[in-house]
């Protein structure tokens, strides 16, 4: 078979293989020539498209993924919008949105009519393309972690305003061209917008909160649910005659309070969007460019150059007017311009509709694609260059603390809080920070909860003071308790989380997972589940159970040192039960007068036998294993049930160690024996 006969590629395997190669190598190649990878996708799309070398066709599959990429860009900009900052800067966003619409719409209409010679109705439509913009360089803002900068916030807010107005102009022009611009049109438009806002702002947030409250585990189901919300709201907008990108932006706003920026779900969404959806969109845009069309004469080049210069000037002016009005820095002014200069989403929608209606000719269509390429290049270049400078300015040079010595305890009642504080002091170093956290559910009486928790926190502080320890308290409202604990541990930089043992299993735990199961799935920190009913002063012996192969875990040296320090600190005899290989390592650093090492494979039957011989003055420490860890086995999942059967008889703590990157072979056991 002739190799060239397979092009343009139609076989899905060949098409997807080519796309993957483009996504893989284009950013690397364009970074070497100091050009943004986003521009590279458009250029390569033009070269490989049907108007170039005809390697790929802009078929339904590429159009599908391209549409997903476009909606994802708008969703991401809404998701990373800080609602509080957005509300605080609503006035400034409104001013910028109106400026960046009025200036291009007015100036663009005059230039299109008097310089390019289009009719007034075509000029107004063309000017709406200059007015709209797409936050195509927003991923760079996310990468530099400057999305909270006020200049970014007002640009994002202004984007939704200007795109809405630009698309409204498109609807009006189309209706006017069809002769349907009458009272019924305005009534229908008002009703549709009202219905859309009522559903999106009142009904959908409740549905999302219901789902996230009952399923916090950040697995595939949450990812699919988020995609459904994006496309569901976009579809609703389309049905009501509103551009789908508006719906995608609102989807991001709705989910911004439910998806933690540091969560695995957020990482999965960013990874999929930035490495698949957005490249597909840019490649599909590039494939629209008709390279041959620019060889037909001078007019296509004139139209393209005028459109590029007009679009750039019309976005430059509002950005620097806003900079002067609100006294932003020079870099922030350039950042606003960089973010708002890229033309793509609404621009494509307008030119396609205008071309189909005969209002815009082929020269405008080709000029629009070149304008998109040029503005995307300018946008990404400026955002990349200025974003780096702003990120460096904002960056704090505080030393990094991984929080391994800080403890977060989840408190609900004074008695349990006392036991958790005692355990935190038992395991921690003297300089460790201890935080007492209480999370309120927002579906109950908040005022009553606040009063009860304030009383508990007062008791906690007084109790800790008696032990010569200061405890910081934190009171939070969260739709999901496990998610709230995980988020608090990250914000407070607490690498150890202590929660009380719950011997009762709810029906919903079987479907959505228990409190500890959800925390384990969403956090890499160390989780300690504590069942303590007696005062720790009554402990006469500590029994420790370590799983098989625990010595191969990266966290093992720190974990073992923490456990052995308890025996040394309290001078309490400790019996360690583990495999032979682990016991040999422990014997090198433990005190033989305090620590007895019992070599045996850790299994449920042996644990049952040992538990049967323990007395009430024993304190049991069991080291669990997370799924997919080296030390995990099927028996590990049965340990909580075994411990639960002894919860009324013994005090114990079940510890799931933190996840650390594999640091290779462990050489920390060559030290002398502690004496």
N, C-alpha and C positions, 0 to 999 in steps of 0.2 A: 504493500500500500504506500502510495506517495505521501511523504511526511507532511508536505504543505497542504494536502487535501483535507487535513483535519481542521484547518482554520477557515473561517472563524470557528473557534471551538464551541461545540454544542454539548458534548459529553459532560455531564455534571462533575465527573471526577477530574477531567482535564481543566475545566473552568475553575474549580475550587483550588486545584493545585497551583495554577497560575496566580490566582488571587493571593494565596498564602505566600508565594514567593515574593510578590509585590509588597505585601505587608511586612515581610521579614527584612528584605534587602533595601527597599527604597529609603526608609529613615536613615539607615547606616550610610548609604551613598550620599544622600543630600546633606547629612551632618558634616561629611568630609569636605564638602564645598561650601560649608557655612550657610546653607539654606534650610528653612524649616521643612521637616518631613511632611507636614500637612500639604504644603505646596507641591512637594514631590509626587504625592498621590494623584493630584489633579493633572500634572504634566504627563505622568506615565499613563493615566487613563486616556488622555487625548492621543498619545502615541499608539496605544494598543487598541483604541476603539475603532469603530467602523469607518470613521473619517480619517484614520491614520493608517496603521499597518493591518488593520482588520483582523487582529488576533482574537479579540473578544467582541461580543455583541451586547448591547445594553438591553438584555432580555428581562423577562419578568422576575427572575431570581435576583439579578443585580439591582433592579429597581426596588424590589422588596427590601433587601438588606440596606440599600441606600436610604429608603424612607425610614427604616428603623433607626439608622444612624442620625438622620436629621432630627427625628423626634427625641432621640437620646440626648443630643446636644442641648435641646431646650429643657428636657427633664433634668439634666445634670445642673444646669444653671439655676433652676428652681430649687433643686435638692440642697445645694450648697448655700442658698440664700438664708442668712440669719433672720428669722422672722422678727425678732426684737429690733435688730438694726434696720430691717426693712420698714417697720412701723415708725421707728424713730426718724428715719430719713425719707418718709413718704413724700413730704413736701419737696425735698430736693430731687427725688426721683421723678416727681411729676413735672418739675420745672425743666429738668434735663430732657425728659421724654418729649415734652411739647416743643422745646427748642430744636431737638434733633429731628423733629418731624416738620415743623414750620419752615425752617431754613432750607432744607433740601427740597421740600414740596414747592415752595415759592420760587427759589432760585432755579431749581431744575426745570420747572414749567417754562420759565422765560427763556432759558438756554435752549431747551428742546424746540421751542416754537420759533425763536428768532435766528438761532444759529444752525440747527439741524433741519428746520423747515417743516416740522410736523404740525398737524392740525392741533387745535386746542385740546380736544378730548384725548388724542394720542399723547400729547405733551404732558397732560395731567397724569395719565397712567404711567408714563415713563418716569416722571418725577417721583411717583410713589415708590418706584424701585430704588431710587437714590435715597429715599427717606428710610426705608426698612433696613435692618441689618441683622446679622446672625452672630451669636457669640461663639464663633468657630475657634477662636484662640483661648476660650475659657479653660480647656484642659491645662494650658500652661499656667494659668492662675492657680489652679488646684495643685499642680506640681510644686509650685513655689510656696504654697501654703499662705497666700496673701488674700484669700477670698473674703476675709473679714475686714479688709481695708475699706474705708467709707467710699473711696472712689470706685471700687468694684461694686459695692452695694448699690449705689445710685445708678451705675451703668446697667446693672441687671434689672433694676426696677424700671429704668427708662426704656429698656429694650422691649418689655412687654407692652408698654404704652405705645411706643412708636410703631411696633409691628401690628398692634391692634388697629391703630389709625390708618396705617398704610393698607392693610387688608380691607378695611372698611371702604377706603377710596376705590380699591379694586372692585368690590361688590357694587358700589354706586356706579362706577363707569360701565360695568357689564350690564347693569339694569338700565342705565341710560341708553346704551347702545341697542338694547332689546326693546326700548320704548316702555319699560315697566317701572320707571322711576316715578312713583306716585305715592299717595298717602298710605295705601295698603302695604307697600314695600317698607315704609318707615315703621308702621305699626308692627308688622311681622318681625322686623329686625329687633325692635325693642323687646318684644315678647320673647324671642329666642335667646337674647342675651340675658334677660331676667331669669328665664328657666334654667339656663346653663349655670349661672352664678348660684342659684338656690340649690341645685343638685350638688354642684361641686363643693360649695362652702359649708353646706349643712348636712347632707345625707352621706356623701362618700367618706368624709373624715370619720364619722361614727363607725362605718363598716370597716375601715382600715384599722381603727383602734381596737375594735372587737377581735379582728383577726390577730393582730400583733400581741394583744394581751393574752391570748390563749395558745399562741405558738411562737415562742421566743427563739427556739432553736433555729439557727441561721443555716438551714439546709436548702436543698433545691426547691422545696415548696414555697419558701419565702421569696426566693428569687423569681420564680414563676408568677407568684402573686403580684410582685412589684411590676413585672412586665405587663400583666393583665390590667393593672391600674393605669399604667401609662397609655396603653392602647385603648382601653375602655373609655377613658376620659377624652382621648383624642377622637375616638369614633363618635362620642356624644357631641363634641364640638362640630365635627363634620356634618352630622345629621341636622344640627341646628343652624347650619350655614356659617359657622365660625371656623377659621383656619385651624387644622389639627395641631399645629405647633403651639397655639395658645393653650390647648388642652394639655399638651405634654408639660408645658411650664407649670400649669396649675397642679398637675400630678406631683411634680417635684416639690412645690410649696407644701402640699398636703402631707407628703411623706417626710419632710425635712425634720419634723419633731419626733418621728417614730424610728428613723434609721440613724444610729449613732455613726458619726464620721469615722470612728476608729473600729467599727465592727467588721466582722468577716463579710457580712452581707454587702456593706458599702464597698469593701475591697473587691468582691466578686463583680458587683455592678460596674465599678470603674475599670476593672481588668477587661471585662467583656466589651464594654462600650468603646474604650480607647484603643483596643487591639483588634476589634472586629467590626463593630457597627460604624464607627466614624470613618475608618479607612474605606469601607465599602461605599459610604456616601460620597466621599471625595473622589474616588475612582469613577463612580457613576456620573458625577458632575463633569469630570474631565472628558468623559466619552461623548458628551454633548457638543464639544468643540468641533466645528467643521473647518479644519485647517485649510482645505482646498478653497473654501469660500473667500479667503483673503487674497487669493491670486487673481480675482476677477476685476480688480480695479482699485481706484483711490478711495471711493466712497466708504467701503467697509472699514478701512483703516481710520478715516476721519471720524466716523460714528464711534468706533471703539475708543479712540484717543479722547474725544470730547466726553464720552460717558465715564471713562476712568478718571479724568481730571475733575469733572463735576462731582462725581461720587466722593472723591477724596476731599475736595474743598468743602463740600457740604457737611462732611462729618468732622472736619478739622475745626471749623468755626464754632459749632455748638460746644465742643469739648473745651475749647479755650475760653469761651464766654463763661461757661460754668466754673472753670478754674478760677477766673477772676472774681466772679460773684461770691464763691464760697471759700476763697483764699486757700485753695489747695496748692501743694508744692508743684514745681515744674514737672517732676516725674509723674505725679498723680494725674496731671493734665494730659501728658502724653499717654499714660495708661488708659485713660478714658477714651482717647482717640483710637488707640490700638485695638481696644476691645470692640468699639462701635463701628469700626471702618469696614469689617468684612461683610460682603454681600453674598447671600446664598439662598436661604430658605424662602422668605416671602418674595425675594427678587425673582427666583425661578418660577414661583407660582404665578406672579404677575406677567412675566414675559411669555410663559406658555399660554396663558389665557388670552393675552393680547394678540399673540401670533395666530392662535386658532380663530379669533374673531376678526382678523384682518386689520386690526388697529396698529400692529407693529410688524415691520417687514423682516426679511431674512438678515439684513444688515444689523438690525437691532438685536436679533436673536444671537448672532455670532458675537456682536459687540458686548452683549450681556455676559456671555461665557468668559470672554477676555477680561471684562471688568471684574468678574468673580475671581478669576485667577490673580489679577493684579491686586485687588483689595485684600484677598486672603493672604497674599505674600506680605503686603505692607502690614496688615494686622498682626500676623504671627511674628514677623520680624520685630516690630516695635514692642509687642507684648512680651516677647522673649527677652529682649534687651533691657527694657525698662523694668519688667517684672523681677528680673534677677537683682537689679539695683535696689528696688524697694524691699525685696526679701532680705537682702544683706543688711539694709538699714533697720528692718524690723526684728531681725534675728537677735535673740538674747544669748549672751555668752555664758549663761549659767552652767555649771558642771552638771553632767548627766547623772542621774541617780536612778538605778533600776528598781528601787523600792523593795529590794529583797528583805530589808530589815524593818519595814513598816507593816503594821497590822491593822486591818479593818474588821471590826466586829459588828455584826448585825444584831441590834437589840430590840426586843419587844416588851420585855417586862424587867423590873429591877433585879429580881432574883437570878434570872438567867444571865443578865448583864454582868453581875458580880462574878459568876463562874467563868464567863468568857474573858473578863479582864484578868482574872487569876491565871488562866491558861495562856493568854497573850504574854503576860509577864514571865511565865514559866519558860516559854519557848524563845522569847526575844532577848536581845542584848539591852544593856542599860540605856543606850542612846537611841533606841528604836522609838519611832512615833506610833502612837496608838490612836485610832480614830473610832468613835462610836457612831454608827450610822443607823438611822431609822427612816424607813421609806413608807410614805403614806400613799394609799390608793386614791386616785382622784374621782372614784365613783361613790365615795362615802362623804360623810360630814367632815369637811376639812378642818373647820374651827375646833371641833371636838377632838379630832386626832392630834392637832397641834398642841392643845393643852395637855393631853395625856403624855405625848412624847416629850414635851418640855419638862414635865415632872420627872419622867424617867431619866432624862439627860442631867437634871440637877442631882438626882440620886447617884448617877454614874460618876459625875465629877467629884462629889463628896467622898464616895467610896474609894476612888482612885487616889484622892488626896491623902487619905489615911494610909495608903501604901506608898506614899512619897512619889507618886507618878501623876503627871498631868495628862489628861485625856481630852482630845479635841472632839467635839460633837458636831454632827451634820444631820440636818433634817431635810428630806427631799420628797417631792411629789413625782411619782412615776407610774405610767400605765402598766408596767410589768415589773414585778419585784426582782426576779433574777437579773433582768436587763439593767435595772437600776443599781444593783450591787456591783455588777461588772463595770458599768460606766463610772461609778463612784471610785472604784479601786484604781481605775486608770487615771482619773482626774486628780485623785489624792496621792497617786504614785505609791499605792500600798500593794506590795507583792504577795501579801498573805491575807486571806479572807477567812474569818471564823464565823460559822453559823451554828445554831443549835440543832440538836438531833430531833427529828420528827418521827415518832414511832408509828404514826397513823398514815395510811396511804389513801389518797383521794381517788375517786374514779377518773377525774381529769388528768391525774398524774400518769395514768397508763397510756393516755392518748398524746398528751403534750410533753410528758416528762416531768420528773420531780424538780424541786427547787435546786438541789445539788446537781442533778443531771443537766439542767439548762445552764447553770453557771459553768460547769466543766466544759460544755460544748462551746461556750462563747468567751472563755478566758484562758489565758496561758498561765495565770498566776496560781499560787499554791492555795488549795482549798482545804480547810480543816473543819470537819463536821464533829461537833463535840457533844457528848452525853455525860454531863457532870451533875451529880446530885449531892455529893458530899464535899466538905472542905478539903482542899488539897493537902492541908497540914496533916490529915489523917493517913496519907499514903505511906505505906511501909515497903512497897515493892513496885517496880515498873516492869511490865512485860511488853517487849517489842517484837512485832512480827513483820519481817521484810519479805517481799515477794521474790520469787526466783528471777535471776538475771537483772536484778535492780542495780548491780554494780556496773552494768553496761550503759546505764542512763547518764546523760550529761549532768543531771542535777544531783547525782548520788553523793559526791564529796560534801557539798554544802548541807544536804539533808542529814547525812550521818553525823556531821560535826554538831549540828543543832541538837540532835537526839542525845548524843554523848555528853553535851554540855549540861543537859538537865540532870543527869546523874552526878556530875561533878559539882553543879551549883547547889543542889539540894542534898547531896551526900546520901542518896537513896540507892539501894541495890537495884541493879537492872539486869534482867534476863533477856538476851537477844536471841530470837529464833530465826534462822535463815539457812540458806544452802551453804555447802562447804566452801565454795569459792568466795562467798561474801564474808563468811566468818574468818577466813584467813586474812582478808583485808582489815577487818575490824580489830583483830587481835594486835595489829601493828600499832594502832593509835589509841586503844582504849586502856583504861586502868583496870588491871586484873583484880584489885581489891574491891572494885565497885561493879564491874561488868562481867557477867557470866555469859559465855557464848555457847549456844547449843546448836550444833550443826545438824540440820535435817531439812529435807525438802518441805517447803511450806505448802500445805494443802488443807482443805476444809476438814477432813477427818482428824488430822493431827491437831488443828486449832480447836475442834470440839473437845478432844481429849484433854488438852491443856486447860481450856476454859472450865472444865468440870472439876479441876483441882485447885482453881484459884480461890482466894478468900476476898472478902469485901474490902480489905485495905489494899488491894491491888489496883494499879492504874494501868490500863492497856492502851498501847499505841499500835495501831495497825496502819501500815503503809499500803495504800491502794495503787492501782495502775489504770491509767487512761487507755481507752481503746486505741489500737494502732501503735501503742508504745512497745518498746522491746520487752518489758517485763509483764505485759498483759497476757492473760489466758482466760479461758471461759470461766474458770473457777473464781476469778477476781470479781466478776459481776454478781456472784452469789454471796460474797462477804457481807454486804450491807444487811441482807436478810438474816445471816447468822448472828451478826452483832445485835440486830433488833430483838432477837430472842433473849438476849442477855441484858437488854437496856435497863431493866428494873433491878438488876443484881450488881452490875459492875459499872464503874466510871471508865469511859474510853474516849479516844479521839481517832477518827478515821482520816488520814491525811493523803490527799492526792497531790504529789509534788508538782512544782511548776515545770513548764516546758521550756527547755533551753536548747539552743542550737548545739548539735553534736560537736564537741570540741576535741574529738580524737581520743587517744588513749589517756587514761588517768594516771598521773604521776604524783598525786597528792598524798600518797600513803607511805612515802619514804621518810616520814618524820619520826622522831623519837616517841616512845610511849609517854603518855601524859602521866605525870606523877604528882 
